[in-house]
Amino acid sequence: MSQQTIISVVLPRFNEFINELPDLKSLAECSDEKLRKLWLGLGYYARARNLRNGAKYILEECNSIFPQNKNEWLKVPGCGPYTASIIASICFKEPVACVDGNVIRVVSRLLNMQSGVWDKQGQDKISCYVNNIISKENPGDFNQAMMDLGSTVCKKQNPICSICPVQKYCLSFQNNTISLCPPLKPRKESQSEEIFALLISKNKNNDFSLIERNKGFLNKTTGFPIIRSQDGNSLESLLIEIKKFGLKAKILNGNFKHSITHHKITGHAILIDSSQDDEKINKLFQKFSFPEKKQWISISHLKQNLSSSLDLKVLKILSSL
């Protein structure tokens, strides 16, 4: 939960999550709707699905017995090297390095690494260094101490070298190059694009179509059908295509801004009246390669069925009508 989400937001949600899903079985059998509700507001919904998939794997493939080492944890769906190392070292005392941003900073300064830190060779060098010095008796404590050292003493800005317990081993301190270690991490360039959310209304009861997305940066989330400008669509051309199917379309006032990793998104909401004509909607779905399976949800129940904050922004525009 704390991956790219601040702890003050996580703690109350964590307690609620554990109270509702206290064991592997309850997590593995949790419905999509309940999982979305418990995760709402935390972002990156794939993390919740990974937790559930991991619980299923341990139940079915490991006979409900948690893996005991890093290599076995890497077989669990959604569990990468960092998470596997954390669990294996803290819970099962396996002496394996856990390397996060704090540890990278500490080691790069200890070794005076002013370049090559972020490529594979540099990352392998840092992992190898930590694996060579890690405590065999208390590897979990060692990993946590390294991370705490980086977050409280060997800080990115204004490190407190005067109280650092490893100062005498630090090559960057000896060479007065602390500010150069590690070098800035190369940033991916932001990509700007427009998206168009289709609010397809079926009847006077204001039922709207939601789909389980199967591609793009919102893959495996439930929400409104989305069309992206990078697929060659513009607002004008999209309205023309929709009207070709005999559907009434209206651009709603206001747009929304959203960011996902390096995507900077401007979104527009298009209200479509399908007048209970399933055939026209099916053709529209085929045209834009939306999943055939869709669900019709009343406007009063949309919020609890949406699994991304982007869709909540679309709903806000709809609700302002």
C-alpha positions as CSV (number, residue, x, y, z in Angstrom):
1,M,0.0,0.0,0.0
2,S,2.8,2.4,0.8
3,Q,4.3,2.1,-2.7
4,Q,3.9,5.6,-4.1
5,T,1.3,6.4,-1.4
6,I,2.2,8.4,1.8
7,I,2.0,6.6,5.2
8,S,-0.5,9.0,6.7
9,V,-3.0,7.9,3.9
10,V,-2.0,4.2,4.1
11,L,-2.4,3.6,7.9
12,P,-6.2,3.9,8.3
13,R,-6.7,2.1,5.0
14,F,-4.4,-0.7,6.1
15,N,-6.3,-1.3,9.3
16,E,-9.6,-1.4,7.4
17,F,-8.1,-3.8,4.8
18,I,-6.8,-6.2,7.5
19,N,-10.1,-6.1,9.5
20,E,-12.0,-7.0,6.3
21,L,-9.5,-9.5,4.9
22,P,-7.6,-11.0,7.9
23,D,-6.2,-14.1,6.2
24,L,-5.1,-15.6,2.9
25,K,-8.5,-17.3,2.3
26,S,-10.5,-14.2,2.7
27,L,-8.2,-12.2,0.5
28,A,-8.0,-14.9,-2.2
29,E,-11.8,-15.1,-2.3
30,C,-12.5,-11.3,-2.2
31,S,-14.7,-10.0,-5.0
32,D,-13.6,-7.3,-7.4
33,E,-16.2,-5.0,-6.0
34,K,-15.1,-5.3,-2.4
35,L,-11.4,-5.2,-3.3
36,R,-12.0,-1.9,-5.3
37,K,-13.8,-0.4,-2.3
38,L,-11.1,-1.3,0.1
39,W,-8.4,0.1,-2.2
40,L,-10.3,3.2,-3.3
41,G,-8.1,6.3,-3.2
42,L,-4.8,4.5,-2.9
43,G,-4.2,4.4,-6.7
44,Y,-2.4,1.8,-8.8
45,Y,-5.2,-0.7,-8.4
46,A,-3.0,-3.5,-9.9
47,R,-1.3,-3.7,-6.5
48,A,-4.6,-4.9,-5.0
49,R,-5.1,-7.5,-7.7
50,N,-1.5,-8.7,-7.2
51,L,-2.1,-9.2,-3.5
52,R,-5.2,-11.3,-4.3
53,N,-3.3,-13.3,-7.0
54,G,-0.5,-13.8,-4.6
55,A,-2.8,-15.1,-1.9
56,K,-4.4,-17.5,-4.4
57,Y,-1.0,-18.8,-5.4
58,I,0.1,-19.5,-1.8
59,L,-3.2,-21.2,-1.1
60,E,-3.2,-23.4,-4.2
61,E,0.5,-23.9,-5.1
62,C,2.1,-23.8,-1.6
63,N,-0.6,-25.5,0.4
64,S,-1.2,-22.3,2.4
65,I,2.4,-22.3,3.6
66,F,4.3,-19.1,3.0
67,P,7.5,-19.4,0.9
68,Q,10.7,-19.4,3.1
69,N,13.2,-17.7,0.8
70,K,13.7,-15.0,-1.8
71,N,13.7,-17.3,-4.9
72,E,10.4,-18.9,-3.8
73,W,8.8,-15.6,-3.2
74,L,9.8,-14.4,-6.7
75,K,7.4,-17.1,-8.0
76,V,4.5,-15.5,-6.2
77,P,2.5,-13.3,-8.7
78,G,3.2,-9.6,-8.1
79,C,6.2,-10.2,-5.9
80,G,9.3,-8.5,-7.3
81,P,13.0,-8.6,-6.1
82,Y,12.5,-5.8,-3.5
83,T,9.4,-7.3,-1.9
84,A,10.9,-10.8,-2.0
85,S,14.1,-9.6,-0.3
86,I,12.2,-7.7,2.4
87,I,10.0,-10.7,3.3
88,A,12.8,-13.3,3.1
89,S,15.2,-11.3,5.3
90,I,12.8,-9.9,7.9
91,C,10.4,-12.8,8.3
92,F,12.7,-15.8,7.5
93,K,16.2,-14.4,8.3
94,E,17.6,-15.1,4.8
95,P,20.7,-13.0,4.3
96,V,19.7,-11.3,1.1
97,A,20.1,-7.6,0.2
98,C,17.2,-5.3,0.1
99,V,18.0,-2.3,-2.1
100,D,15.7,0.7,-2.2
101,G,16.5,4.4,-2.9
102,N,17.9,5.0,0.6
103,V,20.2,2.0,0.4
104,I,21.4,3.1,-3.1
105,R,22.3,6.5,-1.7
106,V,24.2,5.1,1.3
107,V,26.2,2.6,-0.8
108,S,26.9,5.0,-3.6
109,R,28.4,7.4,-1.1
110,L,30.3,4.7,0.7
111,L,31.9,3.7,-2.6
112,N,32.1,7.2,-4.0
113,M,30.0,6.2,-7.1
114,Q,29.6,9.4,-9.1
115,S,28.4,7.8,-12.3
116,G,26.9,4.5,-13.5
117,V,24.7,4.1,-10.5
118,W,21.3,3.7,-12.2
119,D,22.3,1.3,-15.0
120,K,22.2,-2.5,-14.5
121,Q,25.9,-2.8,-13.9
122,G,25.8,-0.1,-11.1
123,Q,22.7,-1.6,-9.5
124,D,24.3,-5.1,-9.6
125,K,27.4,-3.6,-7.9
126,I,25.4,-2.1,-5.1
127,S,23.4,-5.3,-4.5
128,C,26.6,-7.3,-4.5
129,Y,28.2,-4.9,-2.0
130,V,25.2,-5.2,0.4
131,N,25.1,-9.0,0.0
132,N,28.7,-9.2,1.0
133,I,28.4,-7.2,4.2
134,I,24.9,-8.2,5.4
135,S,24.6,-9.8,8.8
136,K,24.1,-13.5,8.6
137,E,22.5,-13.6,12.1
138,N,20.1,-10.7,11.8
139,P,19.7,-9.8,8.1
140,G,16.2,-8.3,8.6
141,D,17.6,-5.9,11.2
142,F,20.5,-5.1,8.9
143,N,18.3,-4.3,5.9
144,Q,16.0,-2.1,8.0
145,A,19.0,-0.3,9.5
146,M,20.5,0.5,6.1
147,M,17.2,1.9,5.0
148,D,16.8,3.9,8.2
149,L,20.4,5.2,7.8
150,G,19.6,6.6,4.4
151,S,16.3,8.2,5.4
152,T,17.4,9.8,8.7
153,V,21.2,10.4,8.5
154,C,22.5,9.9,4.9
155,K,19.8,12.1,3.6
156,K,19.5,13.3,0.0
157,Q,19.8,16.9,1.2
158,N,21.9,18.0,4.2
159,P,23.2,14.6,5.3
160,I,24.2,14.5,9.0
161,C,27.7,13.1,8.5
162,S,28.9,14.1,12.0
163,I,26.7,11.4,13.6
164,C,27.0,8.8,10.8
165,P,28.1,5.4,12.2
166,V,29.9,4.5,9.0
167,Q,31.6,7.8,8.3
168,K,35.1,6.4,8.6
169,Y,34.3,3.9,5.7
170,C,32.7,6.6,3.5
171,L,34.9,7.4,0.4
172,S,32.7,10.3,-0.7
173,F,33.1,11.9,2.8
174,Q,36.9,11.5,2.6
175,N,36.9,13.0,-0.9
176,N,34.3,15.7,-0.2
177,T,32.1,14.4,-3.0
178,I,28.9,13.6,-1.0
179,S,26.8,16.0,-3.1
180,L,27.8,14.1,-6.3
181,C,26.7,10.7,-5.0
182,P,24.5,9.4,-6.3
183,P,24.1,11.3,-9.5
184,L,20.6,12.4,-10.5
185,K,18.5,9.6,-11.8
186,P,17.6,10.1,-15.5
187,R,14.0,11.0,-15.8
188,K,11.7,9.7,-18.5
189,E,10.2,12.5,-20.5
190,S,6.6,13.3,-19.8
191,Q,4.1,12.3,-22.5
192,S,1.1,14.6,-23.0
193,E,-2.0,13.3,-24.5
194,E,-5.8,13.7,-24.6
195,I,-8.3,11.0,-23.7
196,F,-12.0,10.9,-24.2
197,A,-14.3,9.2,-21.7
198,L,-17.5,7.9,-23.1
199,L,-20.5,8.2,-20.7
200,I,-23.0,5.9,-22.4
201,S,-26.4,6.3,-21.0
202,K,-28.9,3.5,-21.6
203,N,-32.2,4.7,-20.4
204,K,-34.1,7.3,-18.4
205,N,-32.9,5.6,-15.2
206,N,-29.5,6.9,-16.0
207,D,-27.7,3.6,-16.2
208,F,-24.2,3.9,-17.6
209,S,-21.9,1.4,-19.2
210,L,-18.7,0.3,-17.5
211,I,-16.1,-2.1,-18.8
212,E,-13.2,-4.0,-17.6
213,R,-10.3,-2.5,-19.5
214,N,-7.9,-4.8,-21.2
215,K,-5.1,-2.5,-22.5
216,G,-3.3,0.7,-22.0
217,F,-2.2,2.5,-18.8
218,L,-5.6,1.7,-17.2
219,N,-5.3,-2.0,-18.0
220,K,-7.4,-4.3,-15.7
221,T,-9.4,-1.5,-14.2
222,T,-13.2,-1.0,-14.3
223,G,-14.5,2.2,-15.6
224,F,-15.9,4.2,-18.5
225,P,-14.9,3.3,-22.0
226,I,-11.8,5.4,-22.8
227,I,-10.5,6.5,-26.2
228,R,-6.9,7.9,-26.6
229,S,-5.7,10.6,-28.9
230,Q,-2.5,8.7,-29.6
231,D,-4.6,6.1,-31.5
232,G,-5.3,8.8,-34.1
233,N,-8.5,10.3,-32.6
234,S,-9.5,13.9,-32.0
235,L,-12.6,15.3,-30.3
236,E,-14.0,16.3,-33.7
237,S,-13.4,13.1,-35.5
238,L,-14.7,11.1,-32.6
239,L,-18.0,12.9,-32.6
240,I,-18.4,12.3,-36.3
241,E,-17.7,8.5,-35.8
242,I,-20.2,8.3,-32.9
243,K,-22.9,10.0,-35.0
244,K,-22.3,7.6,-37.9
245,F,-23.8,4.9,-35.6
246,G,-27.0,7.0,-35.1
247,L,-26.1,7.9,-31.6
248,K,-26.6,11.3,-30.0
249,A,-23.3,12.7,-28.5
250,K,-22.7,15.8,-26.3
251,I,-19.4,17.1,-25.0
252,L,-19.8,18.0,-21.3
253,N,-18.5,21.2,-20.0
254,G,-15.1,21.1,-18.3
255,N,-12.2,18.8,-18.7
256,F,-10.0,17.0,-16.2
257,K,-6.3,16.6,-15.6
258,H,-4.6,13.4,-14.5
259,S,-1.1,12.0,-14.2
260,I,-0.1,8.3,-14.4
261,T,3.7,7.7,-14.1
262,H,5.1,9.8,-17.0
263,H,1.7,10.4,-18.7
264,K,0.2,13.9,-18.4
265,I,-3.4,13.6,-19.4
266,T,-6.1,16.1,-20.4
267,G,-9.5,14.4,-20.5
268,H,-12.9,15.2,-22.0
269,A,-16.2,13.6,-21.2
270,I,-18.7,12.8,-23.9
271,L,-22.3,11.9,-23.0
272,I,-23.9,9.4,-25.4
273,D,-27.6,8.6,-25.4
274,S,-28.0,5.1,-26.6
275,S,-31.9,5.1,-26.2
276,Q,-31.8,1.4,-25.3
277,D,-30.4,0.5,-28.7
278,D,-27.9,-2.3,-27.9
279,E,-27.1,-3.0,-31.5
280,K,-25.8,0.5,-32.1
281,I,-23.7,0.4,-28.9
282,N,-22.3,-3.1,-29.8
283,K,-21.2,-1.7,-33.2
284,L,-19.6,1.3,-31.4
285,F,-17.8,-1.1,-29.1
286,Q,-16.5,-3.2,-32.0
287,K,-15.3,0.0,-33.8
288,F,-13.1,1.0,-30.9
289,S,-12.1,-2.5,-29.8
290,F,-13.8,-2.3,-26.4
291,P,-14.4,-5.5,-24.5
292,E,-17.7,-7.0,-25.5
293,K,-18.7,-7.6,-21.9
294,K,-20.1,-4.5,-20.2
295,Q,-22.2,-3.8,-17.2
296,W,-24.9,-1.2,-16.8
297,I,-24.7,0.7,-13.5
298,S,-27.1,3.3,-12.2
299,I,-25.6,6.7,-11.6
300,S,-26.2,6.4,-7.9
301,H,-24.0,3.3,-7.8
302,L,-21.2,4.4,-10.2
303,K,-18.8,5.6,-7.5
304,Q,-18.4,2.3,-5.7
305,N,-17.9,0.4,-9.0
306,L,-15.1,2.6,-10.3
307,S,-11.5,1.4,-9.7
308,S,-9.4,4.4,-10.7
309,S,-9.2,8.0,-9.6
310,L,-9.3,9.1,-13.2
311,D,-12.8,7.6,-13.5
312,L,-13.8,9.5,-10.3
313,K,-12.8,12.7,-12.1
314,V,-15.0,11.8,-15.0
315,L,-17.9,11.0,-12.6
316,K,-17.4,14.5,-11.0
317,I,-18.1,16.1,-14.4
318,L,-21.1,13.9,-15.0
319,S,-22.5,14.7,-11.5
320,S,-22.2,18.4,-12.1
321,L,-24.9,18.3,-14.8
